[in-house]
Amino acid sequence: MMIPIESLRNALAPCLDAQGFIPGDQVQERYCTDWSGARGQPLAVLRPTNSAQVAEVMRACHGMRQPVVVQGGMTGLVGSCVPQAGEVVLSLERLNQIEEIDLISSTATVQAGVCLQTLQEAVEEKYLFFPVDIGSRGSCHIGGLIATNAGGNRVLRYGMTRQSVRGLEVVLADGTLINRMGKAIKDNAGFDTKQIFIGSEGTLGVITRAVLALEPLPCARQSALISLDGFGAVTDLLWHCKNRLGPRLSSFEVMWRDFFDFSVGKLKRGPPGLNLSGTHVVLVEAMGMDSAPDEALFLDALSGFSDQHPACEMVLARSMADAQAIWSIREAAGEAAQAVSPWAGFDVSLPIADMPVWVDGIHTQLRSLDLTQTQTYGHLGDGNLHLVVGVTTDPVLKAKVTELVHSTIGALGGSISGEHGIGFAKKPHLHLCRSAADIGIMKQLKHNFDPFGLLNPGRVLDLP
């Protein structure tokens, strides 16, 4: 039964200030939709300002059996944060303080609503570096990064978001506040419970604060575009760069011609006059601490590869502006997808050796359905590929394409979600990459942490 809005307002009045409660008929569009285009209408939006208020809100909602959906920057692509009928939105946008940047421990203590770019810029002023980086850096929130275990452009070197989380504060569905905000790297005192919440998409608890590990700020950065013929040459380049550059190799992004030509030709991204041949174009980036030696090592590595593959073409970034122009090609992914709307987007991971056969097979099967608008690219170094398919508004066709992509990935032992999560969009296909026993454990955890199913209900898992 839906709780009357005035009853809800009265019950939550002690928990929130005057700006903390927005009734559904006054809610702005930004609380109703995410980047996937899915849309819903909440019963109300709740906007606490600190962890204590989050706990009070959750305690009150738990007592009323009121379903809650947690929101951050709303940059998700699987519908997890889109409100469903009868749900209230718990927005963490006002928990937006960087509480501390600790130079000694190389950590930042932040609230969940801090924008990624804000954190990046703040720590760089202290000559430190937060390595997680994604295209939505100007909009996404730290809490959302952690809740989805976001990946991005530098996973090859620094790992997923999980690797950068030192401590965590979480509010459970019943309002219990769990504080594991330690800065120490070593802590083997029992189970590492914070790991349960990282990547759980807000279904087990509300992430309110975090201690994040920082790195020394790289002072040298080298970028290059390299065009290659054949996927074998792409993997040769990957292993060559790993062997020659070692831990300096930070990004290895591969673009098939369908994406590269669209970004450069249609969207006019990249350096002026760029004209590269080859079946694939790779963006390689290295980061180091000593400009001259690092640049020499980078050039020597690429020169050595060119000697072995004389047909390859290379464009080197000679300045920061050059690097930004090169990266603009890859970072046009969101705009490129919108340009072929309506579209179906896929974020999959699979063994690198299986990629060429899988991509060729999928492209062939899509063409047999008269679907010729594709965009294929990804973070090759960590096995994560993205595929965008321009489809009609026919939901049956879109469902057929989704089943095709996800079932073939599952057959190869891959994952239907490399970095974007499951949410609502991928929930029907979770069984294709997770065993019944795996899913059973997930359901047990959900039941133990949220027995009434009030927190982000219906996301990731179907429960009674």
MARDREN-117683 format. One line per field, with one value per residue (C-alpha): residue in one letter; chain; residue number from 1; y, x, z. Coordinates in Angstrom, 2 decimals, padded with zeros to 5 digits. Each point is the difference from the previous one (the first is absolute). Layout:
<recs>
rest <- a | ...
kette <- A | ...
nr <- NUM | ...
Y <- Y | ...
X <- X | ...
Z <- Z | ...
</recs>
This chain:
<recs>
rest <- m | m | i | p | i | e | s | l | r | n | a | l | a | p | c | l | d | a | q | g | f | i | p | g | d | q | v | q | e | r | y | c | t | d | w | s | g | a | r | g | q | p | l | a | v | l | r | p | t | n | s | a | q | v | a | e | v | m | r | a | c | h | g | m | r | q | p | v | v | v | q | g | g | m | t | g | l | v | g | s | c | v | p | q | a | g | e | v | v | l | s | l | e | r | l | n | q | i | e | e | i | d | l | i | s | s | t | a | t | v | q | a | g | v | c | l | q | t | l | q | e | a | v | e | e | k | y | l | f | f | p | v | d | i | g | s | r | g | s | c | h | i | g | g | l | i | a | t | n | a | g | g | n | r | v | l | r | y | g | m | t | r | q | s | v | r | g | l | e | v | v | l | a | d | g | t | l | i | n | r | m | g | k | a | i | k | d | n | a | g | f | d | t | k | q | i | f | i | g | s | e | g | t | l | g | v | i | t | r | a | v | l | a | l | e | p | l | p | c | a | r | q | s | a | l | i | s | l | d | g | f | g | a | v | t | d | l | l | w | h | c | k | n | r | l | g | p | r | l | s | s | f | e | v | m | w | r | d | f | f | d | f | s | v | g | k | l | k | r | g | p | p | g | l | n | l | s | g | t | h | v | v | l | v | e | a | m | g | m | d | s | a | p | d | e | a | l | f | l | d | a | l | s | g | f | s | d | q | h | p | a | c | e | m | v | l | a | r | s | m | a | d | a | q | a | i | w | s | i | r | e | a | a | g | e | a | a | q | a | v | s | p | w | a | g | f | d | v | s | l | p | i | a | d | m | p | v | w | v | d | g | i | h | t | q | l | r | s | l | d | l | t | q | t | q | t | y | g | h | l | g | d | g | n | l | h | l | v | v | g | v | t | t | d | p | v | l | k | a | k | v | t | e | l | v | h | s | t | i | g | a | l | g | g | s | i | s | g | e | h | g | i | g | f | a | k | k | p | h | l | h | l | c | r | s | a | a | d | i | g | i | m | k | q | l | k | h | n | f | d | p | f | g | l | l | n | p | g | r | v | l | d | l | p
kette <- A | A | A | A | A | A | A | A | A | A | A | A | A | A | A | A | A | A | A | A | A | A | A | A | A | A | A | A | A | A | A | A | A | A | A | A | A | A | A | A | A | A | A | A | A | A | A | A | A | A | A | A | A | A | A | A | A | A | A | A | A | A | A | A | A | A | A | A | A | A | A | A | A | A | A | A | A | A | A | A | A | A | A | A | A | A | A | A | A | A | A | A | A | A | A | A | A | A | A | A | A | A | A | A | A | A | A | A | A | A | A | A | A | A | A | A | A | A | A | A | A | A | A | A | A | A | A | A | A | A | A | A | A | A | A | A | A | A | A | A | A | A | A | A | A | A | A | A | A | A | A | A | A | A | A | A | A | A | A | A | A | A | A | A | A | A | A | A | A | A | A | A | A | A | A | A | A | A | A | A | A | A | A | A | A | A | A | A | A | A | A | A | A | A | A | A | A | A | A | A | A | A | A | A | A | A | A | A | A | A | A | A | A | A | A | A | A | A | A | A | A | A | A | A | A | A | A | A | A | A | A | A | A | A | A | A | A | A | A | A | A | A | A | A | A | A | A | A | A | A | A | A | A | A | A | A | A | A | A | A | A | A | A | A | A | A | A | A | A | A | A | A | A | A | A | A | A | A | A | A | A | A | A | A | A | A | A | A | A | A | A | A | A | A | A | A | A | A | A | A | A | A | A | A | A | A | A | A | A | A | A | A | A | A | A | A | A | A | A | A | A | A | A | A | A | A | A | A | A | A | A | A | A | A | A | A | A | A | A | A | A | A | A | A | A | A | A | A | A | A | A | A | A | A | A | A | A | A | A | A | A | A | A | A | A | A | A | A | A | A | A | A | A | A | A | A | A | A | A | A | A | A | A | A | A | A | A | A | A | A | A | A | A | A | A | A | A | A | A | A | A | A | A | A | A | A | A | A | A | A | A | A | A | A | A | A | A | A | A | A | A | A | A | A | A | A | A | A | A | A | A | A | A | A | A | A | A | A | A | A | A | A | A | A | A | A | A | A | A | A | A | A | A | A | A | A | A | A | A | A | A | A | A | A
nr <- 1 | 2 | 3 | 4 | 5 | 6 | 7 | 8 | 9 | 10 | 11 | 12 | 13 | 14 | 15 | 16 | 17 | 18 | 19 | 20 | 21 | 22 | 23 | 24 | 25 | 26 | 27 | 28 | 29 | 30 | 31 | 32 | 33 | 34 | 35 | 36 | 37 | 38 | 39 | 40 | 41 | 42 | 43 | 44 | 45 | 46 | 47 | 48 | 49 | 50 | 51 | 52 | 53 | 54 | 55 | 56 | 57 | 58 | 59 | 60 | 61 | 62 | 63 | 64 | 65 | 66 | 67 | 68 | 69 | 70 | 71 | 72 | 73 | 74 | 75 | 76 | 77 | 78 | 79 | 80 | 81 | 82 | 83 | 84 | 85 | 86 | 87 | 88 | 89 | 90 | 91 | 92 | 93 | 94 | 95 | 96 | 97 | 98 | 99 | 100 | 101 | 102 | 103 | 104 | 105 | 106 | 107 | 108 | 109 | 110 | 111 | 112 | 113 | 114 | 115 | 116 | 117 | 118 | 119 | 120 | 121 | 122 | 123 | 124 | 125 | 126 | 127 | 128 | 129 | 130 | 131 | 132 | 133 | 134 | 135 | 136 | 137 | 138 | 139 | 140 | 141 | 142 | 143 | 144 | 145 | 146 | 147 | 148 | 149 | 150 | 151 | 152 | 153 | 154 | 155 | 156 | 157 | 158 | 159 | 160 | 161 | 162 | 163 | 164 | 165 | 166 | 167 | 168 | 169 | 170 | 171 | 172 | 173 | 174 | 175 | 176 | 177 | 178 | 179 | 180 | 181 | 182 | 183 | 184 | 185 | 186 | 187 | 188 | 189 | 190 | 191 | 192 | 193 | 194 | 195 | 196 | 197 | 198 | 199 | 200 | 201 | 202 | 203 | 204 | 205 | 206 | 207 | 208 | 209 | 210 | 211 | 212 | 213 | 214 | 215 | 216 | 217 | 218 | 219 | 220 | 221 | 222 | 223 | 224 | 225 | 226 | 227 | 228 | 229 | 230 | 231 | 232 | 233 | 234 | 235 | 236 | 237 | 238 | 239 | 240 | 241 | 242 | 243 | 244 | 245 | 246 | 247 | 248 | 249 | 250 | 251 | 252 | 253 | 254 | 255 | 256 | 257 | 258 | 259 | 260 | 261 | 262 | 263 | 264 | 265 | 266 | 267 | 268 | 269 | 270 | 271 | 272 | 273 | 274 | 275 | 276 | 277 | 278 | 279 | 280 | 281 | 282 | 283 | 284 | 285 | 286 | 287 | 288 | 289 | 290 | 291 | 292 | 293 | 294 | 295 | 296 | 297 | 298 | 299 | 300 | 301 | 302 | 303 | 304 | 305 | 306 | 307 | 308 | 309 | 310 | 311 | 312 | 313 | 314 | 315 | 316 | 317 | 318 | 319 | 320 | 321 | 322 | 323 | 324 | 325 | 326 | 327 | 328 | 329 | 330 | 331 | 332 | 333 | 334 | 335 | 336 | 337 | 338 | 339 | 340 | 341 | 342 | 343 | 344 | 345 | 346 | 347 | 348 | 349 | 350 | 351 | 352 | 353 | 354 | 355 | 356 | 357 | 358 | 359 | 360 | 361 | 362 | 363 | 364 | 365 | 366 | 367 | 368 | 369 | 370 | 371 | 372 | 373 | 374 | 375 | 376 | 377 | 378 | 379 | 380 | 381 | 382 | 383 | 384 | 385 | 386 | 387 | 388 | 389 | 390 | 391 | 392 | 393 | 394 | 395 | 396 | 397 | 398 | 399 | 400 | 401 | 402 | 403 | 404 | 405 | 406 | 407 | 408 | 409 | 410 | 411 | 412 | 413 | 414 | 415 | 416 | 417 | 418 | 419 | 420 | 421 | 422 | 423 | 424 | 425 | 426 | 427 | 428 | 429 | 430 | 431 | 432 | 433 | 434 | 435 | 436 | 437 | 438 | 439 | 440 | 441 | 442 | 443 | 444 | 445 | 446 | 447 | 448 | 449 | 450 | 451 | 452 | 453 | 454 | 455 | 456 | 457 | 458 | 459 | 460 | 461 | 462 | 463 | 464
Y <- 000.00 | 003.43 | 002.31 | 003.35 | 002.82 | 002.04 | -003.00 | -000.52 | 003.66 | 000.02 | -003.20 | 001.34 | 003.60 | -000.69 | -001.44 | 002.73 | 003.78 | 002.14 | -000.80 | -003.69 | -001.08 | 000.52 | -001.45 | -001.95 | 002.66 | 002.48 | -002.31 | 001.16 | -002.22 | -000.71 | -002.25 | -001.97 | -001.27 | -001.17 | -000.16 | -003.19 | 001.98 | -002.04 | 002.15 | -000.20 | 002.23 | -000.12 | 000.48 | 002.57 | 000.94 | -000.04 | 002.06 | -000.56 | 001.98 | -002.49 | -003.65 | 000.40 | 001.32 | -002.86 | -002.44 | 001.78 | 000.01 | -003.69 | -000.83 | 001.87 | -001.54 | -003.45 | 000.53 | 001.00 | -002.76 | 002.76 | -001.06 | 002.22 | 000.46 | 001.58 | 002.64 | 001.65 | 001.72 | -002.00 | -000.98 | -003.70 | -002.01 | -002.91 | 001.78 | -000.73 | 003.54 | 000.64 | 000.19 | -002.52 | 000.52 | 000.56 | 000.50 | 003.02 | 001.26 | 000.30 | 002.51 | 000.33 | 003.16 | 002.11 | -002.33 | 001.76 | 000.82 | -001.05 | -000.35 | -000.58 | -000.53 | -001.77 | 000.39 | -002.40 | -002.96 | 001.10 | -000.21 | 002.17 | -000.19 | 000.97 | -000.01 | -002.04 | 002.98 | 001.40 | 000.27 | -002.03 | 002.94 | 002.16 | -002.62 | -000.43 | 003.73 | 000.38 | -002.75 | 001.15 | 003.33 | -002.06 | -001.85 | -003.15 | -002.01 | -001.87 | -002.54 | -000.96 | 001.90 | -000.32 | 002.15 | 001.27 | 001.39 | 003.40 | -001.46 | -003.33 | -000.25 | -001.94 | -001.97 | -001.16 | -000.96 | -002.21 | -001.41 | -001.11 | -000.80 | 002.21 | -000.79 | 002.55 | 000.91 | -000.99 | -003.41 | -001.58 | 001.74 | 000.93 | -002.51 | 000.53 | 002.43 | -002.77 | 000.21 | 003.66 | -000.39 | -000.11 | 000.59 | 000.28 | 001.24 | -001.56 | 000.35 | -003.20 | -000.26 | 000.16 | 003.10 | -001.77 | 001.93 | -002.08 | 001.88 | -001.60 | 003.25 | -001.19 | 001.27 | -002.91 | -002.15 | -003.15 | -001.10 | -003.71 | 000.25 | -002.36 | 000.33 | 003.07 | 000.94 | 003.19 | -002.13 | -001.27 | 003.47 | 000.93 | -000.86 | -000.92 | 002.85 | 001.31 | -003.17 | -000.86 | 003.40 | 003.72 | 001.08 | 003.35 | 000.60 | -001.56 | 000.04 | -000.14 | -000.97 | 002.58 | -000.39 | 002.34 | 002.44 | -001.10 | 002.86 | -001.62 | -001.19 | -001.40 | -000.79 | -001.43 | -001.25 | -003.09 | -001.53 | -003.72 | -002.69 | -003.02 | -000.76 | -002.04 | 003.19 | 001.63 | -002.69 | 000.08 | 003.70 | -000.59 | -002.54 | 002.06 | 003.08 | -002.01 | -001.45 | 003.23 | 002.54 | -002.15 | 001.80 | 003.26 | -001.31 | 001.55 | -000.33 | -002.20 | 000.86 | -001.77 | 001.36 | -001.97 | 001.94 | 000.33 | 002.13 | 001.77 | 001.11 | 001.23 | 001.99 | 001.55 | 000.26 | 000.79 | 001.68 | 001.69 | -001.11 | -000.33 | 002.02 | 001.93 | -001.94 | -003.37 | -002.81 | -003.49 | -003.32 | -003.47 | -002.16 | 001.27 | 003.19 | -000.20 | 002.81 | -000.68 | 002.10 | -000.21 | 001.95 | 000.45 | 002.19 | 001.22 | 001.76 | -000.38 | -003.66 | -001.03 | 001.63 | -001.63 | -003.40 | 000.52 | 000.98 | -002.87 | -002.48 | 001.22 | 000.12 | -003.59 | -001.07 | 001.95 | -001.83 | -003.28 | 001.30 | 002.49 | 000.34 | 001.66 | 003.75 | 002.13 | 003.43 | 001.23 | 002.66 | 002.71 | 002.14 | -000.16 | 001.47 | -002.83 | -002.57 | 001.52 | -000.05 | -003.67 | -000.90 | 001.94 | -002.74 | -002.70 | 002.20 | 000.81 | -003.37 | 001.50 | 002.51 | -002.67 | -002.26 | 002.80 | 000.81 | -003.41 | 000.04 | -002.10 | -002.23 | -003.07 | 000.14 | -002.90 | -000.10 | -003.45 | -001.67 | -003.13 | -001.62 | 002.13 | -003.01 | -000.40 | 003.63 | -000.02 | -003.07 | 001.30 | 003.47 | -001.35 | -002.47 | 002.61 | 002.43 | -002.74 | -000.96 | 003.63 | 000.56 | -003.01 | 001.97 | 003.05 | 001.80 | 001.65 | 002.95 | -001.27 | 001.58 | -002.30 | 001.06 | -000.81 | -000.25 | -002.85 | -000.34 | -001.12 | -001.96 | 002.47 | 000.78 | 002.37 | -000.53 | 002.48 | -001.12 | 002.41 | -001.67 | 000.95 | 000.81 | -003.59 | -001.46 | -003.56 | 000.63 | 001.69 | -002.96 | -002.39 | 001.91 | 000.08 | -003.73 | -000.62 | 002.07 | -001.23 | -003.69 | -000.11 | 001.74 | -002.46 | -002.94 | 001.27 | 000.28 | 003.79 | 002.53 | 001.95 | 002.96 | 001.04 | 003.22 | 001.42 | -002.38 | -001.96 | 002.22 | -000.68 | -000.12 | -003.09 | -001.83 | -002.49 | -001.19 | -000.20 | -003.80 | -000.10 | 000.94 | -000.97 | -003.49 | -000.82 | -000.46 | 003.44 | 001.66 | -001.91 | 001.51 | 003.48 | -000.57 | -001.17 | 003.12 | 002.23 | -001.73 | 000.25 | 003.70 | 001.07 | -002.60 | 002.20 | 000.81 | 003.76 | 001.18 | 000.29 | -002.73 | -001.99 | 001.00 | -002.74 | -002.80 | -001.13 | -000.85 | -000.93
X <- 000.00 | 001.35 | 000.53 | -001.86 | 002.44 | -000.92 | 000.47 | 003.41 | 000.91 | -001.04 | 001.90 | 003.20 | -000.26 | 002.22 | 002.72 | 000.31 | 000.23 | -002.32 | 001.91 | 000.18 | -003.49 | -001.37 | -003.47 | -000.42 | -002.04 | 002.88 | 002.87 | 002.36 | 000.70 | 003.57 | -001.34 | -002.16 | 002.40 | 003.59 | 002.28 | -001.69 | -003.16 | -002.11 | -002.46 | -002.14 | -001.88 | 000.84 | -002.45 | 002.44 | 003.69 | 001.89 | 003.20 | 001.95 | 003.15 | 002.05 | 000.33 | -002.06 | -002.93 | 000.35 | -000.23 | -003.07 | -001.69 | 000.65 | -001.19 | -003.25 | -000.55 | 000.73 | -002.62 | -002.58 | 001.10 | 000.64 | 002.09 | 003.04 | 002.17 | 003.44 | 001.24 | 003.33 | 001.01 | -002.50 | 002.59 | -000.89 | -000.99 | -001.98 | -002.88 | 001.06 | -000.70 | -003.20 | -002.97 | -002.80 | -003.62 | -000.39 | 003.74 | 001.60 | 003.32 | 002.84 | 002.32 | 003.51 | 000.80 | 000.27 | 002.62 | 002.58 | 002.94 | 003.62 | 000.66 | 003.74 | 002.94 | 002.66 | 003.44 | 001.67 | -002.30 | -000.73 | -003.76 | -003.05 | -003.01 | -003.07 | -003.77 | -001.94 | -001.33 | 003.40 | 000.38 | 002.89 | 001.52 | -000.19 | 002.01 | 002.51 | 000.69 | 000.20 | 002.57 | 002.07 | 000.49 | 001.80 | 002.05 | -002.04 | -002.10 | -003.30 | 000.37 | -003.61 | -001.10 | -003.12 | -001.59 | -002.72 | 002.58 | -001.71 | -003.34 | 000.49 | 000.33 | 002.49 | -002.79 | -001.24 | 003.51 | 000.34 | -003.53 | 000.58 | 003.73 | 000.60 | 002.81 | 001.01 | 003.13 | 002.77 | -001.05 | 002.95 | 002.39 | -002.00 | -002.86 | -003.73 | -001.38 | 000.19 | 003.79 | -000.15 | -002.38 | 001.82 | -002.97 | -003.77 | -003.00 | -003.36 | -003.57 | -002.04 | -003.66 | -001.10 | 002.09 | 002.96 | 003.20 | 003.12 | 003.28 | 003.10 | 001.84 | 003.51 | 002.98 | 002.34 | 000.89 | 000.26 | -003.10 | -000.69 | -002.31 | -002.72 | -002.00 | 000.62 | -003.69 | 000.42 | 000.68 | -003.59 | -001.36 | 002.42 | -001.74 | -003.32 | -001.83 | -001.55 | -001.98 | 001.72 | 000.70 | 000.36 | 003.64 | 000.36 | 003.76 | 003.24 | 003.74 | 001.66 | 003.58 | 001.95 | 003.08 | 002.93 | -000.97 | 001.62 | 001.98 | 000.59 | -002.67 | 000.46 | -002.84 | -000.13 | -002.47 | 001.12 | -001.84 | 000.43 | -001.13 | -001.53 | -000.79 | 003.19 | 002.01 | -002.10 | 000.84 | 003.64 | 000.03 | -001.63 | 002.59 | 002.82 | -001.10 | -000.42 | 003.47 | 001.74 | -001.92 | -000.83 | -002.08 | 000.20 | -002.62 | -003.25 | -002.46 | -000.40 | -003.21 | -000.92 | -002.47 | -001.40 | -000.54 | -003.77 | 000.57 | 003.19 | -001.39 | -003.22 | 001.81 | 002.52 | -002.14 | -003.48 | 000.79 | 003.22 | 002.01 | 003.77 | 002.89 | -000.72 | 000.67 | 000.23 | -000.03 | 000.95 | -000.45 | -000.11 | -002.73 | 000.56 | 001.25 | 001.55 | 000.46 | 003.01 | 000.82 | 002.87 | 000.49 | 003.22 | 001.96 | 002.91 | -000.87 | 003.11 | 000.88 | -003.67 | -000.52 | 003.14 | -001.16 | -003.46 | 001.46 | 002.48 | -002.81 | -002.15 | 003.00 | 000.82 | -003.54 | 000.02 | 003.13 | -001.89 | -003.23 | 001.06 | -003.57 | -001.25 | -000.56 | 000.61 | -001.10 | 001.89 | -001.28 | 002.64 | -001.93 | -002.87 | -002.26 | 001.03 | -000.77 | -003.43 | -000.74 | 000.96 | -002.07 | -003.00 | -000.45 | -000.48 | -001.93 | -002.61 | -001.64 | -003.06 | -000.60 | 000.56 | -002.63 | -002.55 | 000.63 | -001.36 | -002.94 | -001.98 | 002.88 | 000.80 | 003.24 | 002.04 | 002.87 | 001.54 | 003.24 | 001.57 | 003.41 | 002.10 | 000.74 | -003.75 | -000.65 | 000.59 | -002.13 | -002.77 | -000.04 | 000.03 | -002.76 | -002.20 | 000.44 | -000.97 | -003.09 | -001.05 | 000.31 | -002.27 | -002.61 | 000.60 | 001.76 | 003.07 | 000.58 | 002.50 | 002.68 | 002.60 | 002.75 | 001.35 | 002.65 | 001.92 | 002.59 | -002.65 | -002.20 | -002.91 | -001.81 | -002.86 | -002.41 | -002.65 | -002.65 | -002.33 | -003.43 | -003.56 | -002.59 | -001.25 | 000.41 | -000.12 | 003.02 | 001.92 | -000.72 | 001.19 | 003.27 | 000.51 | -000.56 | 002.40 | 002.82 | -000.35 | -000.46 | 003.11 | 002.04 | -001.23 | 000.96 | 003.61 | 000.17 | -000.10 | -002.11 | -003.03 | 001.24 | 003.61 | -000.48 | -003.54 | -001.84 | -003.23 | -002.85 | -003.30 | 001.31 | 002.21 | -001.78 | -001.82 | 003.35 | 002.03 | -000.33 | 002.00 | 003.21 | -000.69 | -000.82 | -003.14 | 002.17 | 001.56 | -003.38 | -001.25 | 002.79 | -000.90 | -003.62 | 001.00 | 002.08 | -002.85 | -002.45 | 002.37 | 000.75 | -003.46 | -002.63 | -002.93 | 001.56 | -000.30 | 003.38 | 000.32 | -002.65 | -000.08 | 003.51 | 002.53 | -002.15 | -003.62 | -001.15 | -003.41
Z <- 000.00 | -000.96 | 002.96 | -000.30 | -000.76 | 003.07 | 002.27 | -001.55 | 000.40 | 003.66 | 000.77 | -001.58 | 001.26 | 003.05 | -002.28 | -002.64 | -000.33 | -002.13 | -003.20 | 000.77 | -001.08 | -003.52 | -000.70 | -003.22 | -001.81 | 000.46 | -000.93 | -002.76 | -003.01 | 001.12 | 002.78 | -002.44 | -002.69 | -000.51 | -003.05 | -001.23 | -000.72 | 002.43 | 001.91 | 003.14 | 002.42 | 003.73 | 002.84 | 001.40 | 000.02 | 003.31 | 000.22 | 003.26 | 000.72 | 002.04 | 000.97 | 003.17 | -002.01 | -002.48 | 002.91 | 001.40 | -003.40 | -000.55 | 003.51 | -000.60 | -003.44 | 001.41 | 002.68 | -002.62 | -002.41 | -002.55 | -003.06 | -000.65 | -003.10 | 000.51 | -002.45 | -000.72 | -003.24 | -002.11 | -002.60 | 000.09 | -003.06 | 001.48 | 001.75 | 003.59 | 001.23 | -001.94 | 002.43 | -000.30 | 001.01 | 003.74 | 000.66 | 001.63 | -001.28 | 002.50 | -001.69 | 001.40 | -001.96 | 003.18 | 001.54 | -002.13 | 002.26 | -000.36 | 003.71 | -000.09 | -002.31 | 002.06 | -001.53 | 002.42 | -000.65 | -003.59 | 000.50 | -000.52 | 002.31 | -001.97 | 000.19 | -002.53 | -001.97 | -000.95 | -003.78 | -001.45 | -001.85 | 003.13 | 001.89 | -002.82 | -000.15 | 003.79 | 000.50 | -002.98 | 001.77 | 002.67 | -002.66 | 000.52 | -002.43 | 000.19 | -002.80 | -000.74 | -003.09 | -002.17 | -002.68 | 002.36 | 002.44 | 000.04 | 001.14 | 001.78 | 003.78 | 002.09 | 001.68 | -003.38 | -001.11 | 003.05 | -000.16 | -003.58 | 000.36 | -003.03 | -002.42 | -002.60 | -001.90 | 002.42 | 001.33 | -001.80 | 002.42 | 003.08 | 000.10 | 000.50 | 002.58 | 002.59 | -000.02 | 001.02 | 002.95 | 003.33 | 002.32 | -000.21 | 001.95 | -000.83 | 001.28 | -000.12 | -000.97 | 003.65 | 000.73 | 001.61 | -000.70 | -000.75 | 000.30 | -001.54 | -000.74 | 000.82 | -002.00 | 000.64 | -002.99 | 002.09 | 001.93 | 000.35 | 003.03 | -001.16 | -003.21 | -002.14 | 000.03 | -002.02 | -003.07 | 000.11 | -000.71 | -002.79 | -003.27 | 001.67 | -001.81 | 003.19 | 000.66 | 003.32 | 001.52 | -000.63 | -000.39 | 001.77 | 000.43 | -001.16 | 000.56 | -003.41 | -000.76 | -001.99 | -002.19 | -000.68 | -002.75 | -003.28 | -001.47 | -003.38 | -002.43 | -003.48 | -002.40 | -003.51 | -002.59 | -001.89 | -002.95 | -000.60 | -002.41 | 001.70 | 003.61 | 000.30 | -000.43 | 002.73 | 002.53 | -001.11 | 000.83 | 003.39 | 001.11 | -001.50 | 001.97 | 003.19 | -000.33 | -000.97 | 002.10 | 003.02 | 002.64 | -001.96 | -002.43 | 001.25 | -002.92 | -003.03 | -001.83 | -003.23 | -002.56 | -002.88 | -003.24 | 000.57 | 003.10 | -001.06 | -003.37 | 001.61 | 002.69 | -002.38 | -003.14 | 001.34 | 003.32 | -001.18 | 003.02 | 000.08 | -001.42 | -003.22 | -003.19 | 001.76 | -002.55 | 001.17 | -001.77 | 001.54 | 001.49 | 003.55 | 001.62 | 003.48 | 002.49 | 002.21 | 003.03 | 002.49 | 003.20 | 001.91 | 002.38 | -002.14 | -003.26 | -002.13 | 000.80 | -000.12 | -003.38 | -001.33 | 001.25 | -001.56 | -003.37 | 000.11 | 000.75 | -002.89 | -002.33 | 000.87 | -000.81 | -003.26 | -001.06 | 000.43 | -001.61 | -002.69 | -001.33 | 003.19 | 000.13 | 003.11 | 001.16 | 003.07 | 002.39 | 000.29 | 002.48 | 002.46 | -002.69 | -002.34 | 002.69 | 000.63 | -003.73 | -000.20 | 003.05 | -001.35 | -002.61 | 002.63 | 002.41 | -002.64 | 000.78 | 001.69 | -002.77 | -002.64 | 001.55 | 000.20 | -003.66 | -001.07 | 002.42 | 000.66 | 000.98 | 002.06 | 001.96 | 001.33 | 002.50 | 000.02 | 000.98 | -001.38 | -000.52 | -002.34 | -002.23 | -000.68 | -000.91 | -003.77 | -000.66 | 002.27 | -001.56 | -003.57 | 000.86 | 001.67 | -002.88 | -002.48 | 001.97 | 000.38 | -003.74 | -000.55 | 001.98 | -002.24 | 002.87 | -001.49 | 002.36 | 002.57 | 002.13 | 001.51 | 002.40 | 003.41 | 002.67 | -001.59 | 002.75 | 002.52 | -002.42 | 000.01 | -003.26 | -000.79 | -002.87 | -001.10 | -002.46 | -001.76 | 000.21 | -000.83 | 002.64 | -000.28 | 003.53 | -001.35 | -002.24 | 002.81 | 002.29 | -002.71 | -000.38 | 003.77 | 000.28 | -002.87 | 001.49 | 003.56 | -000.80 | -002.19 | 002.70 | 002.62 | -002.22 | -000.03 | 003.78 | -000.14 | 001.87 | -001.21 | 002.06 | -000.08 | 001.94 | -000.18 | 002.34 | -000.36 | 001.24 | -001.71 | -003.55 | 000.31 | 002.80 | -002.29 | -001.36 | 003.20 | -000.05 | -003.24 | 001.80 | 003.62 | 001.25 | 001.95 | 003.10 | -000.52 | -000.39 | 003.04 | 002.13 | -001.29 | 000.98 | 003.47 | 000.52 | -001.17 | 002.35 | 002.95 | -000.50 | -001.15 | 000.97 | -001.07 | -003.38 | 000.45 | -001.27 | -003.80 | -000.38 | -003.21 | -001.05 | -000.85 | 001.47 | 000.01 | 003.52 | 001.41
</recs>
